[in-house]
Structures are given as structure tokens and as C-alpha cells.
Amino acid sequence: MKIVLVGNVCIPALKYGAIERIICWLGKELSKMGHEVTYLVSEGSYGHYGKIIVRDEKRTLESQIPVDADVVHFHYPINNYTDKPHIVTIHGNSSSSRPFSINSVFVSNDHATRYGATAYVYNGIDAEEYGKPNFSYKRSYFHFLGKAAWRTKNVRGAIDVAVAAKETLFVLGGTRLNIKMGFRFTFNPNVKFRGMVGGEEKNNLIARSKGMIFPVRWHEPFGIAMMESLYLGCPIFGTPYGALPELIVPEVGHLSSSCSALADAVREVETFNRKSCYEYVCDNFLSKKMALDYLEKYKQVIEGQALNKAIPVLQEINTPKFLPWTN
């Protein structure tokens, strides 16, 4: 099959970049399966698993997509493309009532349901980027992983949980002084800020963590950071919002919207089996499974089937910006 992956991003991601990594991992797996992959992405992109075409914003999409493509896979919302069979992965959340393509694919069941849709494919991580985890490492802290500047990610809540549990917290994805979204400065010396980290540095920090504290205050569509952490042996301590209840089963984590309840669970971190966390990801959330699931969607649209029964539209417009979080 000749597959075109289209994104308005530059690949690969050097540090943070969820969509960029998904596009790369998906193309890599499809190539390994014998499919011909072409990336239509932003200037500066490079890769080894398919041909790279740099997007020219002055030209139409139709003129830049190879004429012999069997299917086109967009990784951003688009409604007006009709040239070839295609699907559209919706990676994030929307706050408007604009309709999405009938062939939209969401990244979790909860994510799809919130738009009145049924088509979803879980994201999957590339195990080769993380290696075989070492469960014998001494683990002396917990970690938060995500864009700490985003208030919906609730790094403040993660800090409060760690402090209540009398644990050290490493913040991966933020700085002690943040002025991008209002002045925020964290005084606590037991909270270590490591900035935007990636590659081996990030993997090594996670591999020596007791667990991930992730008390998001929005409906998380999926959460690649959780799968990275579980793969490296870290149970998840988060909130019951978005996809978290369907992804974080009791064997690999604990969910609560209460700071004190999460702190209690954090104190019991050694009751979780680190190898089980790793195996859970291997069984359900690797990039090969993601690619196989997308291949099924490709076949459906090539055969002329719509992926959803109705046009996806956000079902509840006036949801709170920040979901509940209590002490």
C-alpha cells in the first residue's frame, strides 16, 4: 500500500512533540511491514522510513500528494480534501462546535465519544527508543512529564501531591520560574526542574523514578507520557479525566481528583509491580499495534466506507476550563 502521512509539523521531534513522534513511529512501522510511506511535512524535516516532501503553503495539497497514493492520512483537522481515500487523526481537544471529517479517528474511546464518534486508535510508542527497562535501578523520586506551562496539566497539583507524600518530584517539561502564562515561581527545594528533556536524558530520568504524578485538570485525549513512564516501570498517579480511566487500570496506577488521596496512593507505590507496568504497555500500546489498527482504517476508506456514522462534533461546548481538583 502507498501511504501518505501529512502533518503541519517538522519531524522528527528532538525533545517534546507528541504528534511528531506519532507520525514518525507510525511511518516506521508501516515501512517495516512493507508499505511505501511518504511524509508531507514542514521544512527542516528528515527521516529514514519514507520519502520526505516539504509542504509548500503556496500550492494546493492535491498538487503535492503523489498521484499513485492509495490513502492519505492527515494529522490535523481538515474537511475539504476529497481527492483520494483519506483519514484524519484528531490528536487534541477542541472548544468549538465546528464539525470534523466523517473519517476522523480519535486517540481514545473517551476522546471519540466526546465528539459523538466511534472511530479511535490508541497511540503506540516505539519500544526501540526506550530499550529494555532495568527494574533494579535505585529509584529515589517521582516525576511529572508534560508541558508544565499548560495549567490544565496541573504541575502545581503534582507538586502538592509530592509534598504531601514527603517525596521529591522531578518536573520534566518545565522551569522553576515561568512567566509565559502569568508569574509562577516554585520555592520548594524538593522539586527539581529539568526543563524540556528528550532522548536518553529523559529516558534515564524516568527509569530512575518511582512513579509518575499526572493530575491533569482537562479531558486528556490520550497521554503518551503515561505510556513512556509505564514502559520504564513507573505506575501512574493521576486524575479520572479524559482517557485516563480507560488506560490506567488498577494494576498500573491510581486515579483520584483529591490531592490527599493521591498522596496516600503515592506512599504505597511499592505495592505496584514495575514489570507488570512494562508488560501492560507491551501488550497494548506499542507502535506496531497502532500501525495495524490504522491499516484497518485505511482499508475501510479505500473500500468507500465512512469511519463514523455521523459527522463528529463536540457534544458539550460549555465544559469548565479546569476540571475539579481538591485537597
C-alpha positions in Angstrom: 0.0 0.0 0.0 1.2 3.5 -0.8 0.5 5.7 2.2 1.0 9.5 2.6 1.3 10.9 6.1 0.5 14.6 6.2 1.4 16.9 9.1 1.9 20.6 9.7 4.9 19.8 11.8 8.6 19.2 11.4 9.9 15.7 12.0 11.5 14.1 14.0 10.8 15.6 17.4 14.1 16.4 19.2 12.6 16.9 22.6 8.8 17.5 23.2 6.5 16.7 20.3 3.7 14.2 20.6 2.3 14.5 17.1 5.7 14.5 15.6 6.7 11.2 17.3 3.4 9.5 16.4 3.9 10.3 12.7 7.5 9.0 12.8 6.6 5.9 14.7 3.7 5.1 12.5 5.7 5.6 9.3 8.5 3.4 10.7 6.1 0.5 11.5 4.3 0.8 8.2 7.6 0.7 6.3 8.7 -2.3 8.3 5.5 -4.1 7.2 6.4 -3.4 3.5 4.2 -0.4 2.8 5.6 2.6 0.9 5.4 5.7 3.1 5.7 9.3 2.1 5.7 12.2 4.5 4.3 15.5 3.5 5.6 17.7 6.4 7.1 21.1 7.2 10.5 22.4 6.1 13.5 21.0 8.0 12.1 17.5 8.3 14.2 14.4 7.7 13.8 10.7 8.3 14.8 7.2 7.3 11.5 5.4 6.9 10.0 7.1 3.9 10.3 9.8 1.3 10.1 13.4 2.6 8.1 16.0 0.7 8.4 19.5 2.2 5.0 21.2 2.2 4.6 24.3 0.1 1.9 26.5 1.5 1.6 28.4 -1.8 0.4 25.2 -3.6 -2.7 23.1 -3.1 -2.5 19.9 -1.1 -3.8 17.9 -4.1 -0.8 19.0 -6.2 1.7 17.9 -3.6 0.3 14.4 -2.8 1.8 11.7 -5.1 -0.7 10.7 -7.8 -0.3 7.0 -7.1 -1.1 7.2 -3.4 -3.6 4.7 -2.1 -4.5 6.5 1.0 -3.8 9.9 2.7 -3.5 10.2 6.5 -3.9 13.7 7.8 -2.6 14.5 11.3 -4.5 17.8 11.7 -8.2 18.6 11.2 -9.2 19.0 7.6 -12.6 18.9 5.9 -12.2 20.0 2.4 -10.0 17.2 0.9 -11.8 14.9 -1.5 -9.1 13.8 -4.0 -8.2 10.4 -2.5 -9.3 8.0 0.2 -8.2 9.5 3.5 -8.5 9.6 7.2 -7.9 12.4 9.7 -6.4 11.8 13.2 -7.7 14.3 15.7 -4.9 14.5 18.3 -6.1 17.2 20.6 -9.2 18.8 22.1 -11.4 21.4 20.6 -13.6 24.0 22.4 -15.8 24.9 19.4 -18.7 23.3 17.6 -17.0 23.1 14.3 -17.6 19.7 12.6 -14.8 17.3 11.8 -14.4 15.0 8.9 -16.7 11.9 8.8 -13.4 9.9 8.5 -11.9 11.4 11.7 -10.1 9.0 14.0 -9.7 9.9 17.7 -7.0 8.7 20.1 -9.1 7.0 22.7 -12.7 5.9 23.2 -13.4 8.8 25.6 -11.9 11.2 23.1 -14.2 9.9 20.3 -17.3 9.8 22.5 -16.9 13.4 23.4 -17.4 14.2 19.7 -20.2 11.8 19.1 -17.8 9.5 17.2 -16.9 5.8 17.4 -13.6 5.6 15.4 -10.4 5.6 17.5 -6.9 4.2 17.5 -4.7 4.3 20.6 -1.3 5.8 20.2 1.6 3.5 20.5 5.2 4.1 21.4 8.3 2.7 19.7 10.0 0.3 22.2 13.3 0.7 20.3 13.5 4.3 21.5 13.4 3.2 25.2 15.3 -0.1 25.2 14.8 -2.8 27.7 13.9 -1.3 31.1 16.1 -2.1 34.1 13.9 -2.7 37.1 16.9 -3.0 39.5 17.7 0.8 39.3 17.5 2.6 42.6 14.5 4.9 42.4 14.6 7.9 44.7 12.0 10.4 43.4 8.7 10.8 41.4 8.3 12.7 38.2 5.9 14.8 36.3 6.1 14.8 32.5 4.4 17.3 30.2 4.2 20.9 29.3 4.2 22.4 32.8 3.3 25.8 31.4 -0.2 24.5 30.5 -2.3 25.0 33.6 -4.6 22.1 32.5 -1.6 19.7 33.1 -1.7 20.8 36.8 2.0 20.7 37.7 1.0 22.7 40.8 -1.2 19.8 41.8 1.6 17.3 41.1 3.9 19.3 43.4 1.3 19.4 46.2 0.9 15.6 46.0 4.6 15.0 46.2 4.9 17.5 49.1 2.0 15.9 51.0 3.6 12.4 50.5 7.0 13.8 51.6 8.6 12.8 48.3 11.0 14.6 45.8 9.5 15.5 42.5 11.3 15.9 39.2 9.4 18.2 36.7 10.3 17.1 33.2 8.9 19.8 30.9 9.1 22.9 33.0 11.2 25.5 34.7 11.2 26.9 38.3 10.4 30.4 37.0 7.6 30.6 34.5 6.4 33.9 33.1 4.8 32.6 29.9 1.3 32.3 31.4 1.5 34.5 34.4 4.3 34.8 37.0 4.9 31.4 38.7 7.9 30.6 40.9 8.3 27.4 42.8 10.3 27.7 46.0 10.3 24.2 47.3 13.9 22.7 47.0 12.5 19.2 46.9 11.0 20.0 43.5 13.7 19.7 40.8 13.0 21.3 37.4 14.8 19.7 34.4 13.3 21.7 31.6 12.3 20.2 28.2 14.2 17.0 28.1 14.2 14.3 25.4 16.0 11.2 24.2 18.3 9.3 26.5 18.3 12.1 29.1 14.5 11.8 29.5 14.6 8.0 29.5 17.2 7.8 32.2 15.3 10.2 34.4 12.1 8.3 34.1 13.9 4.9 34.5 15.0 6.1 38.0 11.7 7.4 39.1 9.3 5.6 41.5 6.3 6.7 39.6 4.6 9.5 37.5 2.3 12.1 39.2 -0.1 13.3 36.5 -3.2 15.1 38.0 -4.4 16.7 34.8 -7.5 19.0 35.0 -8.8 18.6 31.5 -10.0 15.6 29.4 -6.7 14.2 28.4 -7.2 12.7 24.8 -4.6 10.0 25.4 -1.3 10.8 27.2 1.9 9.4 25.5 3.9 10.5 28.6 2.0 7.9 30.7 2.9 5.1 28.3 6.5 6.1 28.3 6.5 6.1 32.1 4.7 2.8 32.4 7.0 1.2 29.9 10.0 2.1 32.1 8.4 0.7 35.2 6.6 3.7 36.7 3.0 3.4 37.9 0.7 6.4 37.2 -1.0 8.6 39.9 -3.5 10.8 38.1 -7.0 12.2 37.9 -10.0 10.3 36.5 -10.5 12.6 33.4 -10.5 12.0 29.7 -8.9 8.8 28.6 -7.2 8.1 32.0 -9.9 5.7 33.4 -9.8 3.5 30.3 -6.0 3.5 30.1 -4.9 3.3 33.7 -6.2 0.1 35.2 -5.8 -0.6 38.9 -2.8 -2.8 38.4 -0.7 0.0 37.0 -1.9 3.1 38.8 -4.3 5.0 40.9 -6.8 7.8 39.9 -8.4 10.4 42.1 -9.3 14.1 41.9 -8.2 14.5 45.5 -4.6 15.6 46.4 -4.7 13.8 49.7 -6.0 10.6 48.2 -3.3 10.6 45.5 -0.7 11.3 48.2 -1.9 8.3 50.1 -1.5 6.2 47.0 1.9 7.6 46.3 3.0 6.4 49.7 2.0 2.9 48.7 4.0 2.9 45.4 5.9 -0.2 46.2 2.7 -2.3 46.1 2.8 -1.9 42.3 4.8 -4.3 40.2 7.1 -2.4 37.8 7.4 -5.3 35.4 3.6 -5.5 35.1 3.6 -1.8 34.2 6.1 -2.5 31.4 4.2 -5.6 30.2 0.9 -3.7 30.1 2.3 -1.3 27.6 4.0 -4.1 25.5 0.6 -5.8 25.3 -1.5 -2.8 24.4 0.3 0.4 23.5 3.3 -0.2 21.1 3.6 1.4 17.7 3.2 -1.9 15.8 -0.3 -2.4 17.2 -1.1 1.3 16.4 0.0 0.7 12.8 -2.1 -2.4 12.4 -5.1 -0.6 13.7 -4.6 2.2 11.3 -4.2 -0.2 8.4 -7.8 -1.4 9.2 -9.0 2.2 8.9 -7.1 2.7 5.6 -8.8 -0.4 4.2 -12.2 0.9 5.2 -11.9 4.2 3.5 -10.3 2.6 0.4 -13.4 0.4 0.2 -15.6 3.6 0.4 -16.8 3.2 3.9 -17.2 6.1 6.3 -15.4 5.6 9.7 -18.1 7.2 11.7 -21.9 7.0 11.4 -22.3 10.8 11.9 -20.1 13.8 11.4 -18.1 14.3 14.7 -19.0 17.4 16.6 -18.1 18.3 20.2 -21.1 17.3 22.3 -20.6 19.6 25.3 -19.4 23.1 24.4 -19.6 24.8 27.8 -17.4 22.5 29.9 -15.3 24.0 32.7 -11.8 25.1 31.6 -10.4 23.3 34.7 -11.9 20.1 36.0 -12.3 19.7 39.8 -9.2 19.2 42.0 -9.5 19.2 45.8 -7.1 19.0 48.7 
